[in-house]
Amino acid sequence: MLRHKKELAQLGRRALIVTGRHSAKLNGSLDDVQEALSSEGVFWTLFDEVEENPSVETVMKARDAGLRAQADFVIGIGGGSAMDAAKAVALMMFHSEQDKSYLYTKGADSSAVPVAVVPTTCGTGSEATAVSVLTRPDMGVKGSIPHKIFPALALSDPGYLAFAPKTVIGNTAVDAFAHLAESYINTNATDYSRMCVREGLRIWSRSKDVLLGKRQAGPEDYRNLMNASTMAGMAICHTGTSLPHGLSYPLTCEFGIPHGRAVGFFLSGYLRQSFAEDQSAVLGTAGFSDVDEFEEFYYAVCGRLEIEEEKLLLMADAMMENQAKLKNCPYAVDRDVMRKIAVSCR
C-alpha cells in the first residue's frame, strides 16, 4: 500500500474511507490505507458501517458523512459490499443536492468524485467493474443501480486474504467462478471477454485443492484467487451477468444466504442447459470433467442448501420477467427450462 501512496494522494486531499465494521481492521488493510494517506498529508474520515449487501440508506448515511467532512474522494476497503457502496457514495457526493431516488434514475449523469478500492476478498471483481449492487430493504430487492462508476485506482494486495475466514474465501471464489462462467456463456461474449475468462479460469483452477481443504493456502494461492477475481470482473464488464445472478438475489434478500453461495446454487443448472461446447470449454478449462464434478465441488466448498422446491419454482417464474438477465443467456429459455435451472442443485 505504501508503495502506491502517491497515486492514492493524487485523488484528493480529504478522503472518506468506506468499509465494514470488522474485517478491514483485522486484516490490516485499514491501517495500511490510513498510514499511506497520513504520510502524504491527506486527511481522512472513517465510515465503517457498511453491512453485507449494502442498503440505499447506508449509502446515503455515508454520503452525508463525506459531505460533512468535505471529502473530495472515496476509498472503499473490503469485499464487494464495501466497494459497491463506495461507488454509490461517490456518485451521491458529486450530486449532493439529490436524494436517494437519484441512485435509480436511468439516463442521469453518472459523474462521481474519484473512487479508490482495496479488495480484501476474492470474488466480486468490483475493483474492475463499474457496477454497484445495492439492496432496498423496503422492497426486498437487490440489484445493480443504472449508473456506471469505475474506480480510478484499485490496489489489490492478495496478502489480505490470509486473514479471511475459510467460508468467505470459499463463497467469494465460487462467485468469481460464476462471473467467469456467466461471461463465457453469454449473448454478449466476445473474443476479448473470453480471453479474460479463459485466463481467469486457468488461474482460478490452480487453487481448487485449497478451496476443497486438501492443502493449506500459500501466498501464490492468494495471488491466484485475487487475480482470478479481477479477471472475472474484467470479463463481466464486457458481458454482464446472466441467470444464476438474477436467481440468486432472492436467496440473499429473503434467506440471508451469502451472495457467492447463492449464485453457486444455480450454476450447475445453468451449465447443464447450455450448449455442449460452451459447457465443455468452461468446465474443462477450470479442471472439471463434467457438471456433476462441479456440483460436488460446490457442495464441498459451500455446503448444501435446503430450500423448498415450491419457493425455487416461484423464483424461476419471477425470473421470466427479468429481461435484462434473459437477454444475456445465449440459449432459449422458457418457463420449463428456467425451472430446471432453479431446482437442478437441490
C-alpha positions in Angstrom: 0.0 0.0 0.0 2.7 2.4 0.9 4.4 1.9 -2.5 1.3 3.4 -4.1 0.7 6.2 -1.6 1.4 8.9 -4.1 -1.1 7.6 -6.6 -3.7 7.4 -3.8 -2.9 11.0 -2.7 -3.3 12.3 -6.3 -7.0 11.6 -6.0 -7.7 14.4 -3.5 -6.8 16.0 -0.2 -9.7 14.7 2.0 -10.7 11.0 1.8 -13.9 9.3 3.0 -12.9 5.7 3.9 -15.9 3.4 3.4 -15.7 -0.1 4.9 -17.4 -2.6 7.2 -17.1 -2.8 11.0 -14.5 -5.5 11.4 -12.6 -7.2 8.6 -10.6 -4.2 7.4 -9.4 -3.7 10.9 -8.5 -7.3 11.5 -6.6 -7.8 8.2 -4.6 -4.6 8.5 -5.9 -3.0 5.3 -7.5 -0.1 7.1 -4.3 0.7 9.0 -2.3 0.5 5.7 -4.6 2.9 3.9 -4.6 5.3 6.8 -0.8 5.2 7.1 -0.5 5.8 3.3 -2.8 8.8 3.5 -1.3 10.3 6.6 2.2 10.0 5.2 1.1 12.1 2.2 -0.7 14.7 4.3 -4.2 13.6 3.2 -6.9 14.0 5.8 -9.4 11.1 6.2 -12.7 10.4 7.7 -13.8 6.8 8.5 -17.3 5.4 7.8 -17.3 1.8 9.0 -21.0 0.9 8.9 -21.3 -0.9 5.6 -23.3 -4.1 6.0 -23.3 -7.2 3.8 -25.5 -6.4 0.8 -25.4 -2.7 1.5 -28.6 -0.7 1.6 -29.5 2.5 -0.1 -29.9 4.0 3.4 -26.4 3.1 4.3 -25.1 4.7 1.1 -26.9 8.0 1.9 -25.7 7.9 5.5 -22.1 7.6 4.3 -22.7 10.3 1.7 -23.8 12.7 4.4 -20.7 11.8 6.4 -18.5 12.6 3.4 -20.1 15.9 2.8 -19.8 17.0 6.4 -16.1 16.1 6.3 -15.7 18.0 3.0 -14.2 14.8 1.5 -13.2 15.1 -2.2 -12.7 11.4 -2.9 -13.8 8.0 -1.6 -11.8 4.8 -0.7 -13.7 1.5 -0.4 -12.0 -1.2 1.6 -13.4 -4.8 1.8 -15.4 -7.2 -0.3 -18.0 -6.3 -2.9 -20.3 -4.8 -0.3 -17.8 -2.1 0.7 -16.5 -1.4 -2.9 -20.0 -1.2 -4.4 -21.2 1.1 -1.6 -18.1 3.3 -2.1 -19.0 3.8 -5.8 -22.6 4.7 -4.9 -21.4 7.1 -2.2 -19.0 8.8 -4.7 -21.9 9.3 -7.1 -24.1 10.8 -4.4 -21.4 13.0 -3.1 -20.9 14.5 -6.5 -24.7 15.0 -6.8 -25.0 16.4 -3.3 -28.3 18.1 -3.9 -30.1 14.9 -5.0 -32.0 12.5 -2.8 -31.7 8.7 -2.8 -34.1 8.3 -5.8 -31.2 9.6 -8.0 -29.4 6.2 -7.5 -32.1 4.6 -9.7 -32.6 7.4 -12.2 -31.9 5.9 -15.6 -30.1 8.1 -18.1 -29.0 10.6 -15.4 -25.4 11.9 -15.2 -23.2 9.3 -13.6 -20.3 11.7 -12.7 -18.8 10.9 -9.3 -16.0 12.0 -7.1 -12.9 9.8 -7.6 -13.0 6.3 -6.1 -10.2 4.1 -5.0 -10.8 0.5 -3.9 -8.9 -2.1 -1.9 -10.4 -5.6 -2.3 -9.9 -8.0 0.6 -11.9 -10.9 -0.7 -11.6 -12.9 -4.0 -14.9 -13.0 -5.7 -16.8 -9.9 -6.7 -14.3 -8.3 -9.1 -15.8 -5.0 -8.2 -12.3 -3.4 -8.4 -12.5 -3.9 -12.1 -16.2 -3.1 -12.8 -18.4 0.0 -12.9 -21.2 -1.9 -11.2 -22.7 -1.0 -7.8 -25.1 -3.6 -6.4 -27.4 -2.3 -3.6 -30.3 -3.6 -1.6 -33.6 -1.9 -1.0 -34.9 -3.4 2.2 -38.3 -1.7 1.9 -38.9 -3.5 -1.4 -37.0 -6.7 -0.5 -34.9 -6.5 -3.7 -31.2 -6.4 -4.6 -29.7 -5.3 -7.9 -27.4 -3.0 -9.8 -28.0 0.7 -10.0 -28.1 2.0 -13.6 -25.1 4.3 -13.1 -21.6 3.2 -14.1 -18.8 4.2 -11.8 -15.3 2.8 -12.5 -12.7 3.0 -9.7 -10.0 5.5 -10.5 -7.5 3.3 -8.7 -7.6 -0.4 -7.5 -4.9 -1.6 -5.0 -5.2 -5.4 -4.9 -3.0 -6.9 -2.2 -3.6 -10.7 -2.0 -1.9 -10.8 1.4 -5.2 -9.6 3.0 -6.8 -12.9 2.0 -4.7 -14.7 4.6 -6.9 -13.1 7.3 -10.3 -14.0 5.7 -12.3 -16.9 7.1 -12.3 -20.1 5.0 -16.0 -19.7 4.4 -15.5 -16.2 3.0 -12.8 -17.3 0.7 -14.9 -20.3 -0.5 -18.0 -18.3 -1.1 -16.3 -15.5 -2.9 -14.2 -17.8 -5.0 -17.4 -19.5 -6.2 -18.7 -16.1 -7.1 -15.6 -15.5 -9.2 -16.2 -18.8 -11.0 -19.8 -17.7 -11.6 -18.6 -14.5 -13.2 -16.3 -16.4 -15.4 -18.9 -19.0 -16.4 -21.7 -16.5 -16.9 -19.5 -14.2 -19.0 -18.4 -17.1 -21.3 -21.9 -18.5 -21.7 -23.4 -15.1 -22.6 -25.0 -13.5 -25.6 -22.6 -10.6 -25.3 -19.4 -12.7 -25.2 -16.6 -11.5 -27.5 -13.1 -12.7 -28.2 -11.8 -10.2 -25.6 -14.2 -11.2 -22.9 -13.5 -14.9 -23.5 -9.8 -14.2 -23.4 -10.3 -12.9 -19.8 -12.5 -15.8 -19.0 -10.0 -18.5 -20.2 -7.1 -17.0 -18.3 -9.2 -16.4 -15.3 -10.4 -20.0 -15.2 -6.8 -21.3 -15.6 -5.6 -19.1 -12.7 -8.6 -19.9 -10.6 -8.2 -23.7 -11.1 -4.7 -23.7 -9.5 -6.1 -23.3 -6.0 -9.1 -25.7 -6.2 -7.3 -28.0 -3.7 -7.1 -25.1 -1.2 -10.8 -24.4 -1.6 -11.5 -28.1 -1.0 -9.4 -28.1 2.1 -6.9 -30.6 0.7 -3.9 -28.3 1.5 -3.1 -25.1 3.2 -3.1 -21.9 1.2 0.1 -20.1 0.5 1.0 -16.7 -0.9 0.7 -18.0 -4.5 -2.8 -19.3 -3.9 -3.9 -16.0 -2.5 -2.4 -14.2 -5.5 -4.1 -16.7 -7.9 -7.5 -16.3 -6.3 -7.3 -12.5 -6.2 -6.1 -12.3 -9.8 -8.8 -14.7 -11.0 -11.4 -12.5 -9.3 -10.1 -9.4 -11.1 -10.0 -11.2 -14.4 -13.6 -12.3 -13.8 -14.6 -8.7 -13.1 -12.9 -7.6 -16.3 -14.9 -10.3 -18.2 -18.3 -9.3 -16.9 -17.5 -5.7 -17.7 -17.9 -6.8 -21.3 -20.9 -9.0 -20.9 -22.8 -8.5 -17.7 -24.0 -11.5 -15.6 -26.9 -13.8 -16.5 -29.5 -16.1 -15.0 -27.6 -17.5 -11.9 -27.0 -14.0 -10.6 -30.6 -13.0 -11.2 -31.9 -16.1 -9.5 -29.5 -15.6 -6.6 -30.8 -12.3 -5.3 -34.0 -13.6 -3.7 -31.9 -16.2 -1.8 -29.8 -13.4 -0.4 -32.6 -11.0 0.3 -35.2 -13.4 1.7 -33.0 -16.1 3.3 -29.7 -14.2 4.1 -27.6 -16.6 2.1 -24.2 -15.1 1.2 -24.0 -14.0 -2.4 -21.4 -16.4 -3.7 -23.1 -19.4 -2.1 -26.4 -18.3 -3.6 -25.1 -17.8 -7.1 -23.3 -21.1 -7.0 -26.5 -22.9 -6.2 -27.8 -22.1 -9.7 -24.6 -22.6 -11.6 -24.9 -26.3 -12.3 -28.4 -25.9 -13.7 -27.2 -23.0 -15.9 -24.3 -25.1 -17.2 -26.5 -28.2 -17.7 -28.8 -26.3 -20.0 -26.0 -24.6 -22.0 -24.6 -25.7 -25.4 -22.2 -28.7 -25.0 -19.2 -26.8 -26.5 -19.7 -23.9 -24.0 -20.2 -26.2 -21.1 -17.0 -28.2 -22.0 -15.0 -25.0 -22.5 -15.8 -23.6 -19.1 -15.6 -26.8 -17.1 -12.6 -28.2 -18.9 -10.5 -25.0 -18.5 -11.4 -25.0 -14.8 -10.3 -28.6 -14.4 -13.8 -30.2 -14.0 -14.7 -33.3 -16.1 -18.4 -32.5 -16.1 -21.2 -30.7 -14.4 -21.6 -33.4 -11.8 -18.0 -32.9 -10.6 -18.5 -29.2 -10.4 -21.7 -29.7 -8.4 -19.8 -31.9 -5.9 -17.2 -29.2 -5.7 -19.8 -26.7 -4.8 -21.3 -28.9 -2.1 -17.8 -29.4 -0.6 -17.0 -25.7 -0.6 -20.3 -24.1 0.2 -22.5 -26.9 1.6 -26.0 -27.9 0.6 -28.9 -25.5 0.7 -32.3 -26.8 1.9 -34.7 -24.5 0.0 -38.3 -25.7 -0.6 -38.9 -26.6 -4.2 -42.0 -24.6 -4.3 -40.1 -21.4 -3.4 -37.5 -22.1 -6.0 -40.1 -22.6 -8.7 -41.7 -19.3 -7.7 -38.3 -17.6 -8.1 -37.9 -19.2 -11.5 -41.3 -17.9 -12.6 -40.4 -14.4 -11.4 -37.1 -14.5 -13.3 -39.1 -14.9 -16.6 -39.9 -11.2 -16.2 -36.3 -10.2 -15.9 -35.5 -9.3 -19.4 -32.0 -7.9 -18.6 -30.8 -11.3 -17.4 -32.8 -13.3 -20.0 -31.2 -11.4 -22.9 -27.7 -12.3 -21.7 -28.5 -16.0 -21.9 -27.4 -17.4 -25.3 -29.7 -20.4 -25.3 -33.5 -20.5 -25.4 -35.2 -20.2 -22.0 -38.8 -20.9 -21.4 -40.6 -21.5 -18.1 -39.7 -25.2 -18.0 -36.0 -24.5 -18.7 -35.9 -21.8 -16.1 -37.5 -24.1 -13.5 -34.9 -26.8 -14.3 -32.1 -24.3 -13.7 -33.6 -23.3 -10.4 -34.0 -26.8 -8.9 -31.0 -28.5 -10.5 -28.8 -28.3 -7.4 -31.5 -29.1 -4.9 
